Amino acid sequence: MNQNISRDAEWRENLRNSISAKQRTSIPRAIMPQLDPAYRVTCNHEVNQGLSAGQAVIEASRCLDCPDPQCTHGCPVSIDIPSFIKNIERGDFLSAAAVLKQTSALPAVCGRVCPQEKQCESRCIYNKMKKTPVAIGYLERFAADFERENTKVNHLIPNKTATKANGYKIAVVGSGPAGLSFAGDMIKKGYDVTVYEALHEIGGVLKYGIPEFRLPNSVVEAEIDGLRKEGVKFIKDCVVGKTISYDQLHEMGFDGIFVASGAGLPRFMGIPGENYIGIMSSNEYLTRINLMGAGQPGEDTPVLKGKRVAVIGGGNTAMDSVRTALRQGSEKAMIVYRRSLEEMPARVEEVHHAIEEGVEFMTLSNPIEYLADEKGRVRAMKVQRMELGEPDESGRRSPVPIDGAIDEIPVDLVIVSVGVSPNPLIPNAIPELEVSRRGTIIVNEETMRSSLKDIYAGGDIVRGGATVILAMGDGRRAAAAMDKAIIGG
């Protein structure tokens, strides 16, 4: 490894001695600068503004450089977290970015949308001290952004000429986080990699599912361009299983296939009135706005708008939807969730931002019926009030209806965000694939290999719905296993 980006023993020792552990632990965690709530709801500008160089260096100096860094064990893509942080501390921001890119194809994305509080930061030794952990996510974003903004060419990323081609061709189905992570690892190993995307833009859920106020498209594009410079080929508007078949991929000379087609099918609750006008899935709502420009001047894609908007659910996608509704001009936007605020699966930061922006939270509430006006558009919802009972299989207390506690709430737009189902296209197109009852592709959890020798899979098509970083971890694991199977015979 290049000495400039490794945790060289000498500079590690110098850094340790430059400030005592007691001084490091007395430094408060950096506060992320953000746009004012009153302004940000009027536009799609990114809410979190990123740390300054000075803030990043100070935050990095909080890291104690533990002998056995548990933060790294908490990262699904195994980033060498202490190394990149220590490079920031000594002011070598480009080397910090290089450390990140050794294992992560999407550091600027992960620095924004990863649930670090449940992964790397949850393992930080500061938690044992009853102190706030090192802001690993903030620092990851800083290093990746610094490189993008200060280098015209990503010279720290090895290009394809730096890796000897091994003569094998690999196809990737889907350009979301799992597919991009897999492609990034395989191109570094010398494979000829082609990514097929069904939609008209590369990026998958990073583009259609996450609003720009949380993850700007320019950031996603920069990460994808980095993969292009390494040699990854991207083909849009191509539906594997329809446009080209599994057999045709073989005829085209592909030696392995990684399926990362995601979980794009929305779920509904199956309650009366759910087919009324003005009730849609979060998938449709966010895709129309994020990917197709609905609501923007000069764009033709229509999208329903409402004065009183209810979003059903408590995950990150629900938060994205309700905050998007505010930016679309709703007068009142509310989250309707059947459990308590404390039990919401959404990131704490996203809930906090939603509250700042004026979102109302109707917790311990569950819609049981929708009512329509004479034109068939939703005008109200009947909501069953709930209370928490005994814990369910997930460990969360199950919501139980309160007898007779039913309210009628006026609404004119409902966005349902209660989960997704796997895309059935690939399983339907390849009947030999072993599929679970939920429609997910069954794989070996260690290798991500399916029941067919040449097909590996990862991300939501395997998990049924998960985080960006877990999908990326699947991609890395599949790349390592496929490489071993092909090169190792």
DRENTOR-455565 format. One line per field, with one value per residue (C-alpha): chain; x, y, z; residue number from 1; residue in three letters. Coordinates in nm, 3 decimals, padded with zeros to 5 digits, m for minus. Last residue first. Example, Ala and Ser with C-alpha at 12.3 -4.5 7.8 and 13.67 -1.06 7.14 Angstrom:
BEGIN
chaine: c(A; A)
x: c(01.367; 01.230)
y: c(m00.106; m00.450)
z: c(00.714; 00.780)
num: c(2; 1)
residu: c(SER; ALA)
END
This chain:
BEGIN
chaine: c(A; A; A; A; A; A; A; A; A; A; A; A; A; A; A; A; A; A; A; A; A; A; A; A; A; A; A; A; A; A; A; A; A; A; A; A; A; A; A; A; A; A; A; A; A; A; A; A; A; A; A; A; A; A; A; A; A; A; A; A; A; A; A; A; A; A; A; A; A; A; A; A; A; A; A; A; A; A; A; A; A; A; A; A; A; A; A; A; A; A; A; A; A; A; A; A; A; A; A; A; A; A; A; A; A; A; A; A; A; A; A; A; A; A; A; A; A; A; A; A; A; A; A; A; A; A; A; A; A; A; A; A; A; A; A; A; A; A; A; A; A; A; A; A; A; A; A; A; A; A; A; A; A; A; A; A; A; A; A; A; A; A; A; A; A; A; A; A; A; A; A; A; A; A; A; A; A; A; A; A; A; A; A; A; A; A; A; A; A; A; A; A; A; A; A; A; A; A; A; A; A; A; A; A; A; A; A; A; A; A; A; A; A; A; A; A; A; A; A; A; A; A; A; A; A; A; A; A; A; A; A; A; A; A; A; A; A; A; A; A; A; A; A; A; A; A; A; A; A; A; A; A; A; A; A; A; A; A; A; A; A; A; A; A; A; A; A; A; A; A; A; A; A; A; A; A; A; A; A; A; A; A; A; A; A; A; A; A; A; A; A; A; A; A; A; A; A; A; A; A; A; A; A; A; A; A; A; A; A; A; A; A; A; A; A; A; A; A; A; A; A; A; A; A; A; A; A; A; A; A; A; A; A; A; A; A; A; A; A; A; A; A; A; A; A; A; A; A; A; A; A; A; A; A; A; A; A; A; A; A; A; A; A; A; A; A; A; A; A; A; A; A; A; A; A; A; A; A; A; A; A; A; A; A; A; A; A; A; A; A; A; A; A; A; A; A; A; A; A; A; A; A; A; A; A; A; A; A; A; A; A; A; A; A; A; A; A; A; A; A; A; A; A; A; A; A; A; A; A; A; A; A; A; A; A; A; A; A; A; A; A; A; A; A; A; A; A; A; A; A; A; A; A; A; A; A; A; A; A; A; A; A; A; A; A; A; A; A; A; A; A; A; A; A; A; A; A; A; A; A; A; A; A; A; A; A; A; A; A)
x: c(m01.173; m00.982; m01.012; m01.385; m01.492; m01.253; m01.364; m01.728; m01.673; m01.488; m01.740; m02.035; m01.899; m01.839; m02.189; m02.352; m02.165; m02.296; m02.651; m02.585; m02.452; m02.757; m02.996; m03.244; m03.553; m03.636; m03.292; m03.208; m03.360; m03.295; m02.918; m02.740; m02.730; m02.492; m02.566; m02.310; m02.371; m02.748; m02.894; m02.770; m02.425; m02.411; m02.083; m02.133; m02.512; m02.556; m02.837; m03.215; m03.356; m03.638; m03.999; m04.134; m04.190; m03.822; m03.678; m03.454; m03.362; m03.457; m03.755; m03.523; m03.746; m03.987; m03.703; m03.547; m03.867; m04.007; m03.870; m03.863; m04.143; m04.160; m04.257; m04.523; m04.485; m04.833; m04.868; m05.212; m05.334; m05.653; m05.673; m05.939; m05.897; m06.181; m06.100; m06.149; m06.099; m06.386; m06.167; m05.800; m05.616; m05.291; m04.946; m04.679; m04.384; m04.060; m03.834; m03.840; m04.047; m04.316; m04.295; m04.616; m04.874; m04.842; m05.156; m05.342; m05.589; m05.766; m05.770; m06.048; m05.916; m06.054; m06.112; m05.974; m06.071; m06.362; m06.533; m06.816; m06.563; m06.376; m06.331; m06.035; m06.044; m05.838; m05.553; m05.330; m05.240; m04.996; m04.815; m04.962; m04.645; m04.677; m04.407; m04.304; m03.958; m03.781; m03.987; m03.881; m03.516; m03.533; m03.699; m03.425; m03.151; m03.302; m03.286; m03.619; m03.713; m03.969; m03.983; m03.923; m04.202; m04.452; m04.612; m04.889; m04.744; m04.919; m04.668; m04.820; m04.793; m05.003; m05.004; m04.856; m04.636; m04.430; m04.148; m04.376; m04.466; m04.095; m04.058; m04.343; m04.196; m03.837; m03.959; m04.172; m03.872; m03.662; m03.912; m04.221; m04.522; m04.834; m04.774; m05.069; m05.095; m05.334; m05.300; m05.236; m05.038; m05.072; m04.778; m04.751; m04.439; m04.409; m04.118; m04.071; m04.092; m04.051; m04.348; m04.249; m03.879; m03.872; m03.621; m03.682; m04.042; m04.206; m03.985; m04.069; m04.445; m04.440; m04.223; m04.407; m04.718; m05.030; m05.365; m05.506; m05.769; m05.930; m05.786; m05.717; m06.086; m06.120; m05.790; m05.541; m05.235; m05.029; m04.688; m04.475; m04.277; m03.929; m03.723; m03.381; m03.247; m02.903; m02.838; m02.469; m02.398; m02.088; m01.894; m02.058; m01.987; m02.270; m02.431; m02.443; m02.617; m02.852; m02.948; m03.042; m03.257; m03.223; m03.487; m03.721; m03.534; m03.268; m03.449; m03.226; m03.303; m02.946; m02.616; m02.318; m01.958; m01.710; m01.363; m01.204; m01.308; m01.667; m01.649; m01.544; m01.824; m02.069; m01.941; m01.967; m02.319; m02.431; m02.295; m02.459; m02.788; m02.789; m02.854; m03.072; m03.226; m03.189; m03.455; m03.371; m03.574; m03.534; m03.164; m02.998; m03.269; m03.114; m02.808; m02.791; m03.067; m03.318; m03.442; m03.378; m03.007; m02.748; m02.394; m02.108; m01.781; m01.468; m01.283; m00.937; m00.978; m01.031; m01.322; m01.473; m01.464; m01.630; m01.889; m01.994; m02.030; m02.224; m02.461; m02.529; m02.575; m02.820; m02.721; m02.921; m02.826; m02.448; m02.280; m01.924; m01.673; m01.348; m01.020; m00.806; m00.738; m00.429; m00.519; m00.355; m00.501; m00.847; m00.793; m00.672; m00.864; m00.635; m00.630; m01.001; m00.965; m01.059; m00.943; m01.051; m01.429; m01.448; m01.157; m01.301; m01.644; m01.508; m01.308; m01.595; m01.857; m01.642; m01.581; m01.952; m02.019; m01.746; m01.872; m01.670; m01.910; m02.102; m01.991; m02.109; m01.752; m01.862; m02.015; m01.681; m01.534; m01.707; m01.913; m02.241; m02.049; m01.967; m02.319; m02.643; m02.539; m02.371; m02.711; m02.562; m02.729; m02.478; m02.132; m02.250; m02.311; m01.977; m01.806; m01.963; m01.728; m01.606; m01.313; m00.995; m01.201; m01.212; m00.834; m00.798; m01.033; m00.816; m00.511; m00.680; m00.754; m00.398; m00.456; m00.294; m00.634; m00.785; m00.523; m00.603; m00.970; m00.893; m00.668; m00.898; m01.190; m01.027; m01.356; m01.492; m01.787; m02.050; m01.885; m01.930; m01.602; m01.426; m01.581; m01.447; m01.095; m00.865; m00.561; m00.792; m00.692; m00.835; m01.042; m01.126; m00.861; m01.081; m01.344; m01.086; m00.958; m01.312; m01.422; m01.122; m01.181; m01.544; m01.807; m02.092; m02.398; m02.674; m03.006; m02.921; m03.114; m03.457; m03.634; m03.897; m03.871; m03.504; m03.573; m03.789; m03.575; m03.249; m02.987; m02.746; m02.405; m02.318; m02.222; m01.882; m01.858; m01.724; m01.350; m01.291; m01.212; m00.917; m00.775; m00.790; m00.630; m00.341; m00.255; 00.055; 00.169; m00.098; m00.030; 00.340; 00.275; 00.050; 00.307; 00.573; 00.360; 00.233; m00.144; m00.151; m00.238; 00.097; 00.285; 00.119; 00.000)
y: c(m02.268; m02.036; m01.754; m01.800; m01.918; m01.687; m01.388; m01.479; m01.498; m01.166; m00.991; m01.138; m01.013; m00.664; m00.646; m00.770; m00.503; m00.244; m00.359; m00.329; 00.023; 00.139; 00.014; m00.271; m00.399; m00.755; m00.881; m01.077; m00.855; m00.569; m00.596; m00.900; m01.168; m01.420; m01.612; m01.838; m02.157; m02.133; m02.188; m01.841; m01.732; m01.448; m01.602; m01.598; m01.574; m01.851; m01.716; m01.736; m01.476; m01.286; m01.347; m01.344; m01.721; m01.760; m01.806; m02.074; m01.975; m02.233; m02.022; m01.754; m01.481; m01.492; m01.472; m01.185; m00.982; m01.030; m00.702; m00.765; m00.624; m00.286; m00.143; 00.058; 00.390; 00.482; 00.841; 00.991; 01.314; 01.509; 01.458; 01.525; 01.304; 01.090; 00.946; 00.597; 00.509; 00.263; m00.011; 00.087; m00.112; m00.290; m00.189; m00.453; m00.358; m00.377; m00.676; m00.774; m01.085; m00.873; m00.696; m00.691; m00.414; m00.055; 00.150; 00.232; 00.487; 00.371; 00.633; 00.689; 00.879; 01.183; 01.346; 01.087; 01.159; 00.971; 01.272; 01.277; 01.291; 00.992; 00.818; 00.603; 00.320; 00.162; 00.411; 00.333; 00.567; 00.529; 00.830; 01.125; 01.323; 01.669; 01.787; 02.147; 02.163; 02.120; 01.807; 01.661; 01.742; 01.566; 01.261; 01.248; 01.282; 01.005; 00.771; 00.611; 00.288; 00.466; 00.311; 00.629; 00.809; 00.547; 00.275; 00.282; 00.567; 00.849; 01.113; 01.451; 01.725; 02.040; 02.330; 02.122; 02.313; 02.049; 02.114; 02.008; 01.693; 01.616; 01.625; 01.376; 01.145; 01.146; 01.081; 00.789; 00.655; 00.675; 00.462; 00.551; 00.469; 00.624; 00.970; 01.205; 01.522; 01.810; 02.073; 01.809; 01.769; 01.495; 01.447; 01.506; 01.445; 01.720; 01.917; 02.284; 02.413; 02.136; 01.954; 01.620; 01.606; 01.246; 01.088; 01.262; 01.379; 01.091; 00.836; 00.980; 00.955; 00.618; 00.453; 00.631; 00.450; 00.633; 00.753; 01.067; 00.895; 00.613; 00.263; 00.237; 00.290; m00.006; m00.143; m00.367; m00.216; m00.144; m00.269; m00.116; m00.322; m00.185; m00.420; m00.423; m00.555; m00.637; m00.961; m01.038; m01.243; m01.444; m01.560; m01.325; m01.421; m01.252; m01.593; m01.631; m01.294; m01.411; m01.713; m01.490; m01.282; m00.937; m00.666; m00.869; m01.066; m00.798; m00.471; m00.232; 00.140; 00.221; 00.044; 00.124; 00.015; 00.000; 00.107; 00.278; 00.614; 00.487; 00.392; 00.745; 00.879; 00.681; 00.851; 01.192; 01.115; 01.027; 01.358; 01.554; 01.378; 01.546; 01.314; 01.449; 01.758; 01.572; 01.321; 00.950; 00.688; 00.755; 00.842; 00.642; 00.378; 00.292; 00.498; 00.516; 00.702; 00.593; 00.296; m00.076; m00.054; m00.301; m00.281; m00.416; m00.528; m00.660; m00.811; m00.705; m00.728; m00.353; m00.384; m00.649; m00.433; m00.132; m00.345; m00.511; m00.174; m00.032; m00.330; m00.329; 00.050; 00.067; 00.007; m00.308; m00.634; m00.667; m00.864; m00.999; m01.072; m01.263; m01.198; m01.121; m00.758; m00.631; m00.356; m00.014; 00.029; 00.018; 00.328; 00.320; 00.585; 00.848; 01.043; 01.121; 01.386; 01.750; 01.733; 01.974; 01.944; 01.567; 01.508; 01.737; 01.580; 01.232; 01.349; 01.553; 01.282; 01.028; 01.279; 01.344; 00.970; 00.900; 01.162; 01.025; 00.890; 01.104; 01.034; 00.777; 00.646; 00.315; 00.507; 00.682; 00.344; 00.366; 00.055; 00.244; 00.486; 00.208; 00.065; 00.191; 00.557; 00.526; 00.483; 00.551; 00.830; 01.114; 00.968; 00.664; 00.870; 01.051; 00.717; 00.531; 00.265; 00.175; m00.056; 00.112; 00.421; 00.521; 00.503; 00.720; 00.980; 01.005; 01.038; 01.333; 01.494; 01.497; 01.747; 01.546; 01.482; 01.395; 01.125; 00.999; 00.966; 00.768; 00.530; 00.488; 00.392; 00.122; 00.067; m00.286; m00.267; m00.357; m00.122; m00.231; m00.422; m00.102; 00.085; m00.186; m00.053; m00.299; m00.087; 00.218; 00.525; 00.760; 00.959; 01.306; 01.457; 01.373; 01.613; 01.893; 01.823; 01.806; 02.130; 02.313; 02.171; 02.283; 02.019; 01.949; 02.152; 01.922; 02.030; 01.982; 02.225; 02.115; 02.445; 02.621; 02.374; 02.472; 02.834; 02.799; 02.506; 02.707; 02.518; 02.296; 02.305; 01.966; 01.999; 01.854; 01.635; 01.812; 01.785; 01.653; 01.303; 01.430; 01.627; 01.322; 01.109; 01.354; 01.567; 01.572; 01.236; 01.039; 01.226; 01.157; 00.789; 00.761; 00.954; 00.697; 00.384; 00.464; 00.427; 00.386; 00.655; 00.817; 00.487; 00.355; 00.000)
z: c(m01.117; m00.886; m01.134; m01.181; m00.834; m00.648; m00.856; m00.797; m00.419; m00.392; m00.614; m00.422; m00.089; m00.231; m00.380; m00.060; 00.136; m00.107; m00.039; 00.334; 00.275; 00.080; 00.347; 00.325; 00.143; 00.033; 00.136; m00.180; m00.452; m00.207; m00.231; m00.364; m00.631; m00.785; m01.103; m01.275; m01.077; m01.058; m00.708; m00.619; m00.502; m00.246; m00.119; 00.258; 00.265; 00.007; m00.205; m00.236; m00.474; m00.303; m00.402; m00.047; m00.060; m00.145; m00.495; m00.643; m00.996; m01.259; m01.367; m01.513; m01.657; m01.363; m01.110; m01.311; m01.342; m00.990; m00.847; m00.473; m00.254; m00.086; 00.250; 00.430; 00.249; 00.129; 00.012; 00.073; m00.088; m00.014; 00.361; 00.630; 00.941; 01.075; 01.417; 01.559; 01.925; 01.974; 02.118; 02.131; 01.864; 01.964; 01.840; 01.902; 02.120; 01.926; 01.976; 01.609; 01.688; 01.861; 02.198; 02.410; 02.376; 02.260; 02.215; 01.897; 01.758; 01.443; 01.171; 00.919; 00.622; 00.444; 00.105; m00.138; m00.496; m00.651; m00.809; m00.552; m00.267; m00.129; 00.208; 00.307; 00.560; 00.840; 00.879; 01.180; 01.463; 01.752; 01.606; 01.418; 01.354; 01.200; 00.960; 01.024; 00.872; 01.204; 01.272; 00.937; 01.005; 01.341; 01.186; 00.922; 01.184; 01.397; 01.100; 01.019; 01.198; 01.417; 01.762; 01.960; 01.773; 01.885; 01.673; 01.412; 01.208; 01.025; 00.917; 00.836; 00.579; 00.601; 00.358; 00.078; m00.168; m00.346; m00.100; 00.182; m00.012; m00.049; 00.329; 00.359; 00.096; 00.221; 00.575; 00.451; 00.260; 00.576; 00.765; 00.966; 00.751; 00.598; 00.452; 00.486; 00.278; 00.336; 00.061; m00.201; m00.519; m00.778; m01.010; m01.382; m01.593; m01.855; m01.711; m01.804; m01.450; m01.188; m01.039; m01.185; m01.271; m01.390; m01.153; m00.823; m00.870; m01.057; m00.880; m00.537; m00.585; m00.758; m00.496; m00.212; m00.325; m00.432; m00.299; m00.461; m00.672; m00.477; m00.492; m00.117; m00.041; 00.194; 00.333; 00.154; 00.320; 00.011; m00.092; m00.364; m00.616; m00.679; m00.468; m00.628; m00.958; m00.823; m01.012; m01.065; m01.375; m01.461; m01.767; m02.015; m02.375; m02.560; m02.611; m02.233; m02.201; m02.472; m02.264; m01.969; m02.199; m02.352; m02.375; m02.153; m01.885; m01.859; m01.916; m02.111; m02.108; m02.000; m02.074; m01.852; m01.910; m01.621; m01.734; m01.435; m01.573; m01.590; m01.221; m01.130; m01.349; m01.135; m00.819; m00.985; m01.104; m00.751; m00.618; m00.900; m00.821; m00.481; m00.183; 00.101; m00.059; m00.386; m00.288; m00.249; m00.436; m00.807; m00.821; m00.544; m00.599; m00.934; m01.022; m01.401; m01.582; m01.846; m01.646; m01.697; m01.615; m01.746; m01.603; m01.814; m01.655; m01.830; m01.535; m01.414; m01.035; m01.007; m01.253; m01.025; m00.711; m00.871; m01.050; m00.723; m00.549; m00.843; m00.856; m00.481; m00.472; m00.763; m01.125; m01.198; m01.366; m01.371; m01.647; m01.620; m01.895; m01.835; m02.016; m01.710; m01.796; m01.616; m01.372; m01.406; m01.755; m01.601; m01.397; m01.035; m00.840; m00.691; m01.015; m00.990; m01.257; m01.209; m00.849; m00.577; m00.561; m00.601; m00.363; m00.098; m00.134; m00.065; 00.236; 00.383; 00.330; 00.512; 00.790; 00.842; 00.843; 01.098; 01.343; 01.637; 01.897; 02.148; 02.505; 02.760; 02.782; 02.635; 02.345; 02.289; 02.197; 01.859; 01.774; 01.720; 01.498; 01.250; 01.225; 01.380; 01.409; 01.070; 00.906; 00.562; 00.359; 00.336; 00.394; 00.203; m00.110; m00.097; m00.029; m00.324; m00.465; m00.117; m00.034; m00.159; m00.230; 00.137; 00.172; m00.138; 00.007; 00.319; 00.094; m00.074; 00.264; 00.391; 00.674; 00.954; 01.111; 00.774; 00.722; 01.072; 00.976; 00.660; 00.848; 01.151; 00.924; 00.715; 00.530; 00.574; 00.330; 00.594; 00.849; 01.212; 01.217; 01.111; 01.404; 01.638; 01.598; 01.780; 01.873; 01.899; 01.700; 01.967; 01.715; 01.850; 01.622; 01.325; 01.457; 01.479; 01.126; 00.987; 01.153; 01.008; 00.662; 00.680; 00.748; 00.507; 00.409; 00.530; 00.377; 00.011; m00.206; m00.325; m00.260; m00.050; 00.239; 00.267; 00.350; 00.661; 00.778; 00.768; 00.571; 00.761; 00.927; 01.082; 01.447; 01.532; 01.842; 02.150; 02.228; 02.582; 02.455; 02.255; 02.548; 02.773; 02.502; 02.488; 02.186; 01.968; 02.109; 01.928; 01.604; 01.627; 01.697; 01.395; 01.192; 01.275; 01.247; 00.896; 00.895; 00.520; 00.266; 00.206; 00.246; m00.069; 00.000)
num: c(489; 488; 487; 486; 485; 484; 483; 482; 481; 480; 479; 478; 477; 476; 475; 474; 473; 472; 471; 470; 469; 468; 467; 466; 465; 464; 463; 462; 461; 460; 459; 458; 457; 456; 455; 454; 453; 452; 451; 450; 449; 448; 447; 446; 445; 444; 443; 442; 441; 440; 439; 438; 437; 436; 435; 434; 433; 432; 431; 430; 429; 428; 427; 426; 425; 424; 423; 422; 421; 420; 419; 418; 417; 416; 415; 414; 413; 412; 411; 410; 409; 408; 407; 406; 405; 404; 403; 402; 401; 400; 399; 398; 397; 396; 395; 394; 393; 392; 391; 390; 389; 388; 387; 386; 385; 384; 383; 382; 381; 380; 379; 378; 377; 376; 375; 374; 373; 372; 371; 370; 369; 368; 367; 366; 365; 364; 363; 362; 361; 360; 359; 358; 357; 356; 355; 354; 353; 352; 351; 350; 349; 348; 347; 346; 345; 344; 343; 342; 341; 340; 339; 338; 337; 336; 335; 334; 333; 332; 331; 330; 329; 328; 327; 326; 325; 324; 323; 322; 321; 320; 319; 318; 317; 316; 315; 314; 313; 312; 311; 310; 309; 308; 307; 306; 305; 304; 303; 302; 301; 300; 299; 298; 297; 296; 295; 294; 293; 292; 291; 290; 289; 288; 287; 286; 285; 284; 283; 282; 281; 280; 279; 278; 277; 276; 275; 274; 273; 272; 271; 270; 269; 268; 267; 266; 265; 264; 263; 262; 261; 260; 259; 258; 257; 256; 255; 254; 253; 252; 251; 250; 249; 248; 247; 246; 245; 244; 243; 242; 241; 240; 239; 238; 237; 236; 235; 234; 233; 232; 231; 230; 229; 228; 227; 226; 225; 224; 223; 222; 221; 220; 219; 218; 217; 216; 215; 214; 213; 212; 211; 210; 209; 208; 207; 206; 205; 204; 203; 202; 201; 200; 199; 198; 197; 196; 195; 194; 193; 192; 191; 190; 189; 188; 187; 186; 185; 184; 183; 182; 181; 180; 179; 178; 177; 176; 175; 174; 173; 172; 171; 170; 169; 168; 167; 166; 165; 164; 163; 162; 161; 160; 159; 158; 157; 156; 155; 154; 153; 152; 151; 150; 149; 148; 147; 146; 145; 144; 143; 142; 141; 140; 139; 138; 137; 136; 135; 134; 133; 132; 131; 130; 129; 128; 127; 126; 125; 124; 123; 122; 121; 120; 119; 118; 117; 116; 115; 114; 113; 112; 111; 110; 109; 108; 107; 106; 105; 104; 103; 102; 101; 100; 99; 98; 97; 96; 95; 94; 93; 92; 91; 90; 89; 88; 87; 86; 85; 84; 83; 82; 81; 80; 79; 78; 77; 76; 75; 74; 73; 72; 71; 70; 69; 68; 67; 66; 65; 64; 63; 62; 61; 60; 59; 58; 57; 56; 55; 54; 53; 52; 51; 50; 49; 48; 47; 46; 45; 44; 43; 42; 41; 40; 39; 38; 37; 36; 35; 34; 33; 32; 31; 30; 29; 28; 27; 26; 25; 24; 23; 22; 21; 20; 19; 18; 17; 16; 15; 14; 13; 12; 11; 10; 9; 8; 7; 6; 5; 4; 3; 2; 1)
residu: c(GLY; GLY; ILE; ILE; ALA; LYS; ASP; MET; ALA; ALA; ALA; ALA; ARG; ARG; GLY; ASP; GLY; MET; ALA; LEU; ILE; VAL; THR; ALA; GLY; GLY; ARG; VAL; ILE; ASP; GLY; GLY; ALA; TYR; ILE; ASP; LYS; LEU; SER; SER; ARG; MET; THR; GLU; GLU; ASN; VAL; ILE; ILE; THR; GLY; ARG; ARG; SER; VAL; GLU; LEU; GLU; PRO; ILE; ALA; ASN; PRO; ILE; LEU; PRO; ASN; PRO; SER; VAL; GLY; VAL; SER; VAL; ILE; VAL; LEU; ASP; VAL; PRO; ILE; GLU; ASP; ILE; ALA; GLY; ASP; ILE; PRO; VAL; PRO; SER; ARG; ARG; GLY; SER; GLU; ASP; PRO; GLU; GLY; LEU; GLU; MET; ARG; GLN; VAL; LYS; MET; ALA; ARG; VAL; ARG; GLY; LYS; GLU; ASP; ALA; LEU; TYR; GLU; ILE; PRO; ASN; SER; LEU; THR; MET; PHE; GLU; VAL; GLY; GLU; GLU; ILE; ALA; HIS; HIS; VAL; GLU; GLU; VAL; ARG; ALA; PRO; MET; GLU; GLU; LEU; SER; ARG; ARG; TYR; VAL; ILE; MET; ALA; LYS; GLU; SER; GLY; GLN; ARG; LEU; ALA; THR; ARG; VAL; SER; ASP; MET; ALA; THR; ASN; GLY; GLY; GLY; ILE; VAL; ALA; VAL; ARG; LYS; GLY; LYS; LEU; VAL; PRO; THR; ASP; GLU; GLY; PRO; GLN; GLY; ALA; GLY; MET; LEU; ASN; ILE; ARG; THR; LEU; TYR; GLU; ASN; SER; SER; MET; ILE; GLY; ILE; TYR; ASN; GLU; GLY; PRO; ILE; GLY; MET; PHE; ARG; PRO; LEU; GLY; ALA; GLY; SER; ALA; VAL; PHE; ILE; GLY; ASP; PHE; GLY; MET; GLU; HIS; LEU; GLN; ASP; TYR; SER; ILE; THR; LYS; GLY; VAL; VAL; CYS; ASP; LYS; ILE; PHE; LYS; VAL; GLY; GLU; LYS; ARG; LEU; GLY; ASP; ILE; GLU; ALA; GLU; VAL; VAL; SER; ASN; PRO; LEU; ARG; PHE; GLU; PRO; ILE; GLY; TYR; LYS; LEU; VAL; GLY; GLY; ILE; GLU; HIS; LEU; ALA; GLU; TYR; VAL; THR; VAL; ASP; TYR; GLY; LYS; LYS; ILE; MET; ASP; GLY; ALA; PHE; SER; LEU; GLY; ALA; PRO; GLY; SER; GLY; VAL; VAL; ALA; ILE; LYS; TYR; GLY; ASN; ALA; LYS; THR; ALA; THR; LYS; ASN; PRO; ILE; LEU; HIS; ASN; VAL; LYS; THR; ASN; GLU; ARG; GLU; PHE; ASP; ALA; ALA; PHE; ARG; GLU; LEU; TYR; GLY; ILE; ALA; VAL; PRO; THR; LYS; LYS; MET; LYS; ASN; TYR; ILE; CYS; ARG; SER; GLU; CYS; GLN; LYS; GLU; GLN; PRO; CYS; VAL; ARG; GLY; CYS; VAL; ALA; PRO; LEU; ALA; SER; THR; GLN; LYS; LEU; VAL; ALA; ALA; ALA; SER; LEU; PHE; ASP; GLY; ARG; GLU; ILE; ASN; LYS; ILE; PHE; SER; PRO; ILE; ASP; ILE; SER; VAL; PRO; CYS; GLY; HIS; THR; CYS; GLN; PRO; ASP; PRO; CYS; ASP; LEU; CYS; ARG; SER; ALA; GLU; ILE; VAL; ALA; GLN; GLY; ALA; SER; LEU; GLY; GLN; ASN; VAL; GLU; HIS; ASN; CYS; THR; VAL; ARG; TYR; ALA; PRO; ASP; LEU; GLN; PRO; MET; ILE; ALA; ARG; PRO; ILE; SER; THR; ARG; GLN; LYS; ALA; SER; ILE; SER; ASN; ARG; LEU; ASN; GLU; ARG; TRP; GLU; ALA; ASP; ARG; SER; ILE; ASN; GLN; ASN; MET)
END
